[in-house]
């Protein structure tokens, strides 16, 4: 009896550790991406400034790229937080919008960042199940937007992430009746994706069949 109890408690501890480890991975992805982007910016600024510094002082100065980047980021934040700065940003955006290639690139990145950072918005509206990649197979998807076509039919933009790396995936536009809405939270769905299905919440097992 004691061995059974020990085995059950051990299994519970193992599930808890796996759940916490997966949660750590999910939390680390955006942090890691941010660090990589900042390192790239630091190195880029440093590579630009070091030849100038060497020409003036005769040797390189370590950390200049980091220091200058931090100051620039602070200045941008300071400018963007006041009325004059907001006007300058809007003016800059109007200039960028006149350049064909940069206009699409800038507006796309800005919309993505706004959708993830705005406190009154959520990047994913709901977790759903959709038939993918072929009929009869289920895949977890995130509803990212809803729209209506000319006939008045409701369409859903659904991101189907890859497993175990949810940073890439497929975008599908499907009719509302072709998906099954679940009660899963985004965190639960991501845990299942990152664990390659090892963790399967009840919301998936209990979901009704696809039409």
N, C-alpha and C positions, 0 to 999 in steps of 0.2 A: 504493500500500500504506500509505503514511504517512497519507494522507487518510482511509482506511478506519479505521485505528487511532485517529486523532484523533476521528472521528465516534463510534466505539464508546465511547471514554473520555468523550466529551462526553455521550453518552446515559446512561452509568453515573453521571456526576456529577449530571445532571438528575434521575434517579430517586432518588439519595441525598438531594438537596436537597428534592424533593417529599416524600419519606418523613419527613425531619426536620421539615419545615414542618407536615405533618399531625400528627406526634407532638406538636409544639408546640401546635397547636390543641386536641388532646385534653387535654393537660396544663393548658391555660389555661382550659378551660371551668369546672371546679370552682373554680379560683382566682378567676376573674372573678365567678362566682356568689357566692362568699364575700365578695369585696370589695364587691359591690353591696349585699348584705344588711347588711354592717357600716356602709356609708355611710348606708343607710336608717335604721339604729338610731341612728347619730351625729346625723343631722339631726333625728330624732324627739325624742331627748333634748334636743338643743340648743334646739329650738322650744319645749319645755316649760319649760326653765330660763331662757332669755333674758329673758322678761317679768319674772320674779322678780328676776333680777340687775339689770335696768334700774331696777326700782322701788327697789332697795336702794342701788345705787352710781350710778345716774343714767346709765349707759351700758352697752352690750353688751360682753361679754368673749369674744373669738374663741377657739374651741377648747374651750369648757367641755363641750360635748356629747361631744367625743372623749375628753377626760380622764375625765369621769364614767363613760362607757361602759366604758373600759378598767379603771377601778377596780371597777366592778360585775361585769364578767366575771371579774376576778381573784378577787373575793370569793366569787362563785358557785363557781368552781373550788376555792377553799380550803375552802369549806363542804362541797362534794360529795366532797372527798377524805378527810374524817375520819368517824368512826363516828357522831357526833352529827348531822353534816350529812346523811349517808345516811338516817338515821332521819327527819329533817325532810323530805327529798325524798320518801321513801316516804309520809309522812303527807300531804304536799301532793298527791301522785298519788292517794291514796285520796279526798281531797276533790274533786279534779277528776273522778274516775270517777263521782261522784254527779250530776254535771251532764251531762245527755244529749248536748247538742251538743258541748261541750268534750271530753267523754270520747272520742268517736269521733275527733275532730280530733287530740287530744293523743296517743292511743295509736297512730294511724296514722303521725304524724310520728316518734314515738319508735321505732317498729319499723323505719321506713325508715332513720333515722339509725343505729340499732344494726346493721342489716344491712350498712351500708357501712363502719362504723367498727370493728366488732369484729375483732380480729386473727385469731381462729380461724374466721371466716366469710368467705364471698365473696358479693358482691351478685349476681353471675351465676355459675350453676353450670356452664354449658356453652353453647357456640355451636352452634346447630342450623339446619337448613333446613326450612322449612314452606311448604305451599301457601297462598299469600296474594298478592293479594286474591281470586283465583279459582283453580279447579282448573287445573293445568298450569303455573302460575307459581310460581317459587321466591322466597322472601324470607328474609333472614337474621334469626334470632331468638335471644334469650338466655333460657335456662331460668332462671327466678327461684325456682321452688319445684316440688316434686313431692308428689303426694297420691294417695290411692286412694279410689275411689268404693265404694258399698255392695256392688257385685258383685265387688269385688276388682281391678277394672281400674285400671291405673296411668294417672294423668293428669298432664300437665305444664302449669305456668303459664309462658307464653312471652311475653316482651316483644318486639314487632317495632318497632324504632326507625325514625323517618323519616330520609330522606337529603336533603341533606347535614347536617341538624341532628338529631343523635341525642337531643336533650333531650326530645323528645316522641315518641309512637308509639301502638301499639295493644297491648292485653293480650288474648291468646287462651288458652283452656283446651282442650287437644287431647289425644287419646289418644297413648300413647307410640309406637304403630306408625305414626302418621301423620306423624312427623318423621324427619329424617335427622340423626343425630349426626355432627358433623365433628371434625376434629383442630385446628381453628383456635383460636388464643388469642383472648381478648377484645380485646387490642390490635390484632391483625390484622383482626378483624371491624370494629372501630371505624374503622380506617384506610380500609377499603373503603367504609364508609358515608359517612364525611366526604368522601372523594374522589369520591363519586358513582359508584363503580365503576371509576374510572381505575386503581386498584390492586386487582388480583384475585389473591389468594394461591392457591397450588396446591390447598389444601384445599377450595376451592369447586369448582374444575374437576374434581377427582378424586372428588368426592362421588358416591355411587350415586344412581340415579334414585329419585324419591319413589314410594311404593307407591300 
